[in-house]
Amino acid sequence: MSTWTSITLGNFNFSDTQNGFDKWYFLESDRVREVSKNDDAGKFCRPFTGYRTTVAEMRRRLCEQGINLASIELDFSRCLKNWRNKYEKELIHLEDAPSEGGILALVQKEWFKQVLPALQFGLLEDWLSRLHKANEWPEVPTTDFLLYKWKETNDPILSLMLSTTDPSVDVICHSGFNFPCSDPDFYALAVLMVSDDDALCELNLHELIADGILPDFDDLEEQMARETLHLRFARKSIEDIRYLMQSEPLNLVLMRMCYSGIITVMEAYLSDIFITSVTRPQVRRRFVENHDKFKSGKKESLSEVFKQLDDLDKTIEKELFQLSFHHIPTVTELYSNCLHIEFPEVMKNEIGKAVMLRHDIVHRNGRSKQGEPHTIKSEDVKALEKLVTNLISYVDKNILDSLKLP
């Protein structure tokens, strides 16, 4: 089953893409994520996840690419002239050989006689002034194979815009009507030129995301929710541990397991959020420039630089999955150098003690180096839960704040 996306401006359509999308001149800063809801009047608003910017901004971007008034006038004039010359020659040929072609030739001849007068209007302004009317026309042209079908509107240009035409000429018909140009960007500029500056150009990717073809804009969802998916997963795990602890609060073996489990949740969160952050180019660079293993590696000759670049992603990924995120000195250094997040000193010290205690629980059967047993009560588990929750919430807020930066 196919999923289609379109770049739209109101009822105008700039392009259609099957099972994918054309990003066109949209930027990452144009990304928007809106859930379905009812507006103030109670009208249902469909969900939107995609790209959105104003007409004025999109006009500026096209202009930067050389798609401007001067270039569209030149292209429009050339296309209209070629269109007119082609039909004039074909009409002359048909009239010079009236016995050839049969009924089709008669249909073509009559159609050319209707089209050619409309092609005499050679000003771009004449066509621009009819764009909205053509777009709003109640009867759109057929999309079957009926060539040479004229739509009479008592306006020659509008009739030609709404009629079927020869596919061999330079004409764009994205919105269901004809416009002479050689490139879809010229048609887009034409629509932008007759639209309000604050109107919106949109590319809605919701259906592609719903069908699993594209990933969701998770970072925007996280900004709206004011917490990352990783934090939600961690909180759910801590909640499960809390329920387990409350089931048998006097079971000291279970308390040790719960205590250890909370540290594991913290380690997983700190690992996941860091690895996700390294996908951002600026964080990725700081990781490579500051991580000790990369700084102390062997020196390669300049001739090896491209091979190193080719292997860089794999090298980074391998190193990330080898890092120990329960080793607090390592974690604090990574977060400081790469994410510019400084852990509060008190919190860092308390977490460090808890990690050492968890080490004894896991690797020494709950005993210290001196062989003394650690007694972990439900109060200790609750205190650790609060400490870890505060730490990961602190980190999460800083991560989300950093995503707002350019």
C-alpha positions as CSV (number, residue, x, y, z in Angstrom):
1,M,0.0,0.0,0.0
2,S,1.4,3.4,-1.0
3,T,1.7,6.4,1.2
4,W,2.0,9.8,-0.5
5,T,3.4,13.1,0.8
6,S,2.9,16.5,-0.7
7,I,4.4,20.0,-0.3
8,T,1.4,22.3,0.0
9,L,0.4,25.9,0.4
10,G,-3.2,26.0,1.2
11,N,-4.9,24.1,-1.7
12,F,-1.9,24.4,-3.9
13,N,0.3,21.4,-4.3
14,F,4.0,21.7,-5.3
15,S,5.0,18.0,-5.5
16,D,3.9,14.4,-4.7
17,T,6.2,11.7,-3.4
18,Q,5.4,8.0,-3.0
19,N,6.6,6.2,0.2
20,G,9.1,9.0,0.9
21,F,9.4,12.7,0.9
22,D,11.1,15.6,-0.9
23,K,12.6,17.9,1.7
24,W,12.8,20.6,-0.9
25,Y,14.1,23.9,0.7
26,F,12.8,23.1,4.2
27,L,15.4,23.3,7.0
28,E,15.7,21.3,10.2
29,S,14.6,24.4,12.1
30,D,11.2,24.2,10.2
31,R,10.3,20.9,11.9
32,V,7.0,20.9,13.8
33,R,5.2,18.2,15.7
34,E,1.5,18.8,16.6
35,V,-0.8,16.1,18.0
36,S,-4.5,15.9,16.9
37,K,-6.8,18.1,18.9
38,N,-9.9,20.2,18.7
39,D,-9.5,24.0,18.2
40,D,-11.4,26.7,20.2
41,A,-14.4,26.3,17.9
42,G,-14.4,22.5,18.5
43,K,-13.1,21.7,15.0
44,F,-10.9,18.7,14.8
45,C,-7.3,19.6,13.8
46,R,-5.4,16.7,12.2
47,P,-2.0,15.7,13.5
48,F,1.0,17.3,11.9
49,T,4.6,16.1,12.0
50,G,6.8,17.6,9.4
51,Y,8.1,20.9,8.0
52,R,6.5,24.3,8.0
53,T,7.6,27.8,7.2
54,T,6.1,31.0,5.9
55,V,5.7,32.0,2.3
56,A,8.0,35.0,2.8
57,E,10.7,32.8,4.1
58,M,10.3,30.2,1.3
59,R,10.4,32.9,-1.3
60,R,13.7,34.1,0.2
61,R,15.2,30.6,0.1
62,L,14.2,30.2,-3.6
63,C,15.7,33.6,-4.4
64,E,19.0,32.4,-2.8
65,Q,19.0,29.5,-5.3
66,G,18.5,31.9,-8.3
67,I,14.7,31.2,-8.5
68,N,13.5,34.8,-8.7
69,L,11.3,37.2,-10.7
70,A,13.9,37.7,-13.4
71,S,14.5,33.9,-13.9
72,I,10.9,32.9,-13.8
73,E,10.0,35.6,-16.4
74,L,12.8,34.3,-18.7
75,D,11.7,30.7,-18.3
76,F,8.0,31.5,-18.7
77,S,8.6,33.4,-21.9
78,R,10.7,30.7,-23.4
79,C,8.3,27.9,-22.5
80,L,5.3,29.8,-23.8
81,K,7.1,30.7,-27.0
82,N,8.2,27.0,-27.6
83,W,4.6,25.8,-26.7
84,R,3.1,28.3,-29.3
85,N,5.7,27.5,-32.0
86,K,5.1,23.8,-31.6
87,Y,1.4,24.0,-32.0
88,E,1.6,26.5,-34.9
89,K,3.8,24.0,-36.8
90,E,1.6,21.1,-36.0
91,L,-1.5,23.0,-37.1
92,I,0.2,24.0,-40.4
93,H,1.1,20.4,-41.0
94,L,-2.5,19.2,-40.4
95,E,-3.9,21.8,-42.7
96,D,-1.4,21.0,-45.5
97,A,-2.3,17.3,-45.3
98,P,-6.1,17.3,-44.6
99,S,-6.6,13.7,-45.7
100,E,-4.1,12.3,-43.1
101,G,-4.9,11.3,-39.6
102,G,-8.6,10.8,-39.9
103,I,-10.9,11.8,-37.0
104,L,-7.9,12.4,-34.6
105,A,-6.5,14.9,-37.0
106,L,-9.8,16.8,-37.1
107,V,-9.9,16.8,-33.2
108,Q,-6.4,18.0,-33.0
109,K,-7.0,20.8,-35.6
110,E,-10.0,22.1,-33.7
111,W,-8.1,21.9,-30.4
112,F,-5.1,23.8,-31.8
113,K,-7.4,26.6,-33.0
114,Q,-8.8,26.9,-29.5
115,V,-5.4,26.8,-27.7
116,L,-3.3,29.1,-30.0
117,P,-5.3,32.3,-29.2
118,A,-4.7,31.7,-25.5
119,L,-1.0,31.3,-26.1
120,Q,-0.8,34.8,-27.6
121,F,-1.1,36.2,-24.1
122,G,2.6,36.3,-23.3
123,L,2.8,38.1,-20.0
124,L,3.6,36.3,-16.8
125,E,1.2,38.6,-14.9
126,D,-1.7,37.4,-17.0
127,W,-1.1,33.8,-15.8
128,L,-0.2,34.7,-12.2
129,S,-3.5,36.6,-11.8
130,R,-5.5,33.5,-12.7
131,L,-3.6,31.0,-10.4
132,H,-6.1,31.2,-7.5
133,K,-9.1,31.0,-9.8
134,A,-7.7,27.9,-11.6
135,N,-6.9,26.3,-8.2
136,E,-10.4,26.9,-6.9
137,W,-12.2,25.8,-10.1
138,P,-14.8,23.2,-9.1
139,E,-14.2,20.9,-12.1
140,V,-10.5,19.9,-12.2
141,P,-9.2,18.5,-15.6
142,T,-9.4,14.8,-16.1
143,T,-6.3,12.7,-15.5
144,D,-7.2,10.1,-18.1
145,F,-5.7,9.8,-21.6
146,L,-8.2,12.2,-23.3
147,L,-5.8,14.6,-24.9
148,Y,-7.0,17.6,-26.8
149,K,-9.9,18.2,-24.4
150,W,-10.8,21.9,-24.1
151,K,-12.4,23.3,-20.9
152,E,-14.4,26.4,-21.9
153,T,-14.5,29.2,-19.3
154,N,-15.0,32.3,-21.5
155,D,-11.4,33.2,-20.5
156,P,-8.8,31.9,-23.0
157,I,-6.0,31.7,-20.5
158,L,-8.1,30.1,-17.7
159,S,-9.5,27.7,-20.2
160,L,-6.0,26.6,-21.3
161,M,-4.9,26.3,-17.7
162,L,-7.8,23.9,-17.0
163,S,-7.7,21.9,-20.3
164,T,-5.7,18.7,-20.9
165,T,-2.5,19.4,-22.8
166,D,0.2,17.8,-24.8
167,P,2.7,16.1,-22.4
168,S,5.6,16.9,-24.7
169,V,5.5,20.7,-23.8
170,D,7.1,22.4,-20.8
171,V,4.2,22.7,-18.5
172,I,3.7,21.9,-14.8
173,C,0.3,20.7,-13.5
174,H,0.9,19.8,-9.8
175,S,-2.3,21.4,-8.6
176,G,-4.5,20.1,-11.3
177,F,-4.0,22.9,-13.8
178,N,-1.4,23.9,-16.4
179,F,1.4,26.5,-15.9
180,P,4.2,27.0,-18.5
181,C,7.6,26.4,-16.9
182,S,10.5,24.0,-17.2
183,D,11.1,23.3,-13.5
184,P,8.7,22.7,-10.6
185,D,10.6,25.4,-8.6
186,F,9.4,28.0,-11.1
187,Y,5.8,26.9,-10.6
188,A,6.3,27.0,-6.8
189,L,7.7,30.6,-7.0
190,A,4.6,31.6,-9.1
191,V,2.3,30.4,-6.3
192,L,4.5,32.0,-3.7
193,M,4.3,35.3,-5.6
194,V,0.5,35.4,-5.4
195,S,0.3,34.2,-1.8
196,D,0.3,36.2,1.5
197,D,3.7,36.5,3.2
198,D,2.4,34.9,6.4
199,A,0.7,32.0,4.7
200,L,2.3,28.6,5.4
201,C,4.2,26.1,3.2
202,E,3.9,22.7,4.7
203,L,5.2,19.1,4.3
204,N,3.2,16.8,6.6
205,L,5.0,13.5,7.2
206,H,2.5,12.1,9.7
207,E,1.3,9.3,7.5
208,L,4.8,8.1,6.7
209,I,5.6,8.0,10.4
210,A,2.3,6.3,11.2
211,D,3.0,3.6,8.6
212,G,6.5,3.1,10.0
213,I,8.3,4.4,6.9
214,L,9.9,7.3,8.8
215,P,10.9,7.7,12.5
216,D,9.0,10.2,14.6
217,F,10.5,13.6,15.5
218,D,11.3,12.2,19.0
219,D,13.3,15.3,20.0
220,L,10.3,17.6,19.4
221,E,8.0,15.2,21.3
222,E,10.5,15.2,24.2
223,Q,10.6,19.0,24.2
224,M,6.8,19.1,24.3
225,A,6.7,16.5,27.1
226,R,9.6,18.3,28.9
227,E,11.4,14.9,29.4
228,T,13.2,12.5,27.1
229,L,12.0,9.0,26.2
230,H,15.1,7.7,28.1
231,L,13.9,9.4,31.3
232,R,10.5,7.9,30.9
233,F,11.9,4.5,30.5
234,A,14.1,5.0,33.6
235,R,11.2,6.2,35.7
236,K,9.1,3.2,34.7
237,S,11.9,0.8,35.7
238,I,12.4,2.6,39.0
239,E,8.6,2.4,39.6
240,D,8.7,-1.3,38.9
241,I,11.5,-1.7,41.5
242,R,9.5,0.3,44.0
243,Y,6.5,-2.0,43.7
244,L,8.8,-5.0,44.1
245,M,10.4,-3.4,47.2
246,Q,7.0,-2.7,48.7
247,S,5.9,-6.3,48.3
248,E,8.4,-7.6,50.9
249,P,10.1,-4.6,52.7
250,L,11.6,-6.8,55.4
251,N,13.3,-9.2,52.9
252,L,16.9,-8.0,53.1
253,V,18.0,-10.1,50.1
254,L,15.3,-8.5,48.0
255,M,16.4,-5.0,49.3
256,R,19.9,-5.7,48.1
257,M,18.6,-6.7,44.7
258,C,16.4,-3.5,44.5
259,Y,19.3,-1.3,45.5
260,S,21.5,-2.8,42.8
261,G,18.7,-2.5,40.3
262,I,18.3,1.2,40.8
263,I,22.0,1.7,40.1
264,T,21.6,-0.4,36.9
265,V,18.7,1.9,35.8
266,M,20.9,5.0,36.4
267,E,23.8,3.4,34.4
268,A,21.5,2.6,31.5
269,Y,20.0,6.1,31.5
270,L,23.4,7.8,31.6
271,S,24.6,5.5,28.8
272,D,21.5,5.9,26.6
273,I,21.3,9.6,26.8
274,F,25.0,10.1,26.2
275,I,25.1,7.8,23.1
276,T,22.0,9.5,21.7
277,S,23.6,12.9,22.3
278,V,26.7,11.9,20.4
279,T,24.6,11.6,17.2
280,R,24.6,15.5,17.3
281,P,27.6,16.7,15.2
282,Q,28.9,19.2,17.8
283,V,28.8,16.6,20.6
284,R,30.3,14.0,18.4
285,R,33.2,16.3,17.7
286,R,33.8,17.1,21.3
287,F,33.7,13.4,22.2
288,V,36.5,12.6,19.6
289,E,38.6,15.6,20.6
290,N,38.3,15.1,24.4
291,H,38.1,11.3,25.0
292,D,41.4,10.0,26.4
293,K,41.5,6.9,24.2
294,F,41.3,9.0,21.0
295,K,43.9,11.4,22.2
296,S,46.4,8.7,23.2
297,G,46.0,6.5,20.1
298,K,48.7,5.9,17.6
299,K,49.6,8.7,15.1
300,E,48.6,8.0,11.6
301,S,50.2,9.5,8.5
302,L,48.3,12.1,6.5
303,S,47.8,9.6,3.7
304,E,45.6,7.6,6.1
305,V,43.2,10.5,7.0
306,F,40.4,9.5,4.6
307,K,40.5,5.9,5.8
308,Q,40.2,7.2,9.3
309,L,37.3,9.4,8.4
310,D,35.6,6.4,6.6
311,D,35.9,4.3,9.8
312,L,35.2,7.1,12.3
313,D,31.5,6.3,12.9
314,K,32.3,2.6,13.6
315,T,35.2,3.6,15.8
316,I,33.0,6.0,17.9
317,E,30.2,3.4,18.1
318,K,32.6,0.7,19.3
319,E,34.1,3.0,22.0
320,L,30.8,4.2,23.2
321,F,29.5,0.6,23.9
322,Q,32.8,-0.2,25.7
323,L,32.4,2.7,28.2
324,S,31.5,2.0,31.8
325,F,28.7,4.4,32.8
326,H,28.6,3.3,36.4
327,H,32.2,4.6,36.9
328,I,31.3,8.1,38.2
329,P,34.7,9.8,37.5
330,T,34.4,8.6,33.8
331,V,30.8,9.7,33.6
332,T,31.4,13.2,35.1
333,E,34.3,13.8,32.8
334,L,32.4,12.7,29.7
335,Y,29.3,14.8,30.6
336,S,31.5,17.8,31.4
337,N,33.7,17.7,28.3
338,C,31.1,16.6,25.7
339,L,27.7,17.8,27.0
340,H,28.8,20.7,29.2
341,I,26.8,19.2,32.1
342,E,28.4,19.5,35.6
343,F,27.1,17.2,38.2
344,P,26.5,18.8,41.6
345,E,29.3,17.9,44.0
346,V,27.1,16.6,46.8
347,M,25.0,14.5,44.4
348,K,28.2,13.1,42.7
349,N,29.7,12.1,46.0
350,E,26.5,10.3,47.2
351,I,26.1,8.5,43.9
352,G,29.8,7.4,44.1
353,K,29.2,5.8,47.5
354,A,26.1,4.1,46.3
355,V,27.9,2.7,43.2
356,M,30.7,1.3,45.5
357,L,28.0,-0.3,47.7
358,R,26.3,-1.8,44.7
359,H,29.7,-3.3,43.6
360,D,30.0,-5.1,46.9
361,I,26.4,-6.4,46.5
362,V,27.0,-7.7,43.0
363,H,30.6,-8.9,43.2
364,R,31.1,-9.7,47.0
365,N,27.8,-11.1,47.9
366,G,26.8,-8.0,49.8
367,R,30.1,-7.9,51.9
368,S,32.8,-5.2,52.2
369,K,36.5,-5.9,51.4
370,Q,36.9,-6.6,55.1
371,G,34.2,-9.3,54.9
372,E,31.6,-7.2,56.8
373,P,28.0,-7.7,55.5
374,H,26.1,-4.6,54.2
375,T,22.6,-4.3,55.7
376,I,20.3,-2.7,53.1
377,K,16.9,-1.8,54.4
378,S,13.9,-0.4,52.6
379,E,14.7,3.1,53.8
380,D,18.1,2.8,52.1
381,V,16.4,1.8,48.8
382,K,14.0,4.7,49.1
383,A,16.8,7.2,49.7
384,L,18.7,5.8,46.7
385,E,15.6,6.0,44.5
386,K,15.2,9.7,45.4
387,L,18.9,10.4,44.8
388,V,19.0,8.7,41.4
389,T,15.6,10.2,40.3
390,N,17.0,13.7,41.1
391,L,20.2,13.0,39.2
392,I,18.6,11.7,36.0
393,S,16.0,14.5,36.1
394,Y,18.8,17.1,36.5
395,V,20.6,15.6,33.5
396,D,17.5,15.4,31.4
397,K,16.6,19.0,32.0
398,N,20.1,20.0,30.9
399,I,19.9,17.8,27.8
400,L,16.6,19.3,26.7
401,D,17.8,22.8,27.3
402,S,20.8,22.1,25.1
403,L,18.6,21.0,22.3
404,K,17.0,24.4,22.2
405,L,20.4,25.9,21.3
406,P,21.2,26.5,17.6
